[in-house]
Amino acid sequence: MKLSEENVLIDGPVGAIEVIIENPGMPRGIALICHPHPLFGGTNTNKVVQTLARTFAHLGYVALRPNFRGVGASAGTHDEGRGECEDMLVVLAEAKQRYGELPVALAGFSFGAYVQTYVAEALAASGHPAQRLVLVGTASGHVEGARRYAIRDVPKDSLVIHGSVDETVPLTNVLAWAEPLDLPVVVIPGADHFFHRRLHLLRDIVSRAWTH
């Protein structure tokens, strides 16, 4: 599949939001993919985020990868998820202006997954819930060197993927969040937080979830 890729700036609440857009042509949905923590080197070119975006593009979604506030050409400063959620809603509104009222898939990695739980909550409250969530290496509970993440509840069909040897967000954190929600968690044996040498498994799990 031939993908077109462009880098655009969208007007956000505190200035420009830099977004990489991968368009398969005649998209059947919009996929918004959020990157890891900006204060720890997270950007929209992160390998996990790239993998998620390319996977969705090959599934026929136009894939948008914004940079959070203060990253790359995005204006503003880190806002611990609040402003980031607000920005993501603006990006989605712009995407619907460009591509139409298509189904929306939300995907995120680490801090980006945490943000997406708030985006999903806001979309549901507006009466336009996301089609589905994909949460990878989700920042949940106490994360060493960062803070405690009070992650939101998500629908039961959300796809939660975590590495068995994640050294940044322990698997037990995610299980503690998921258990009271009766939310299954897909565990990739031997995968660390960044899914080194396991990105193909991540791609396959998401692809199967959408095609079966």
Secondary structure as GFF3:
##gff-version 3
##sequence-region A 1 212
A	DSSP	beta_strand	4	12	.	.	.	ID=ss1
A	DSSP	beta_strand	15	23	.	.	.	ID=ss2
A	DSSP	beta_strand	29	34	.	.	.	ID=ss3
A	DSSP	three_ten_helix	38	40	.	.	.	ID=ss4
A	DSSP	alpha_helix	47	58	.	.	.	ID=ss5
A	DSSP	beta_strand	61	66	.	.	.	ID=ss6
A	DSSP	alpha_helix	82	99	.	.	.	ID=ss7
A	DSSP	beta_strand	104	109	.	.	.	ID=ss8
A	DSSP	alpha_helix	111	125	.	.	.	ID=ss9
A	DSSP	beta_strand	132	136	.	.	.	ID=ss10
A	DSSP	beta_strand	141	142	.	.	.	ID=ss11
A	DSSP	beta_strand	148	149	.	.	.	ID=ss12
A	DSSP	beta_strand	159	163	.	.	.	ID=ss13
A	DSSP	alpha_helix	171	178	.	.	.	ID=ss14
A	DSSP	three_ten_helix	179	181	.	.	.	ID=ss15
A	DSSP	beta_strand	186	188	.	.	.	ID=ss16
A	DSSP	alpha_helix	199	211	.	.	.	ID=ss17
###
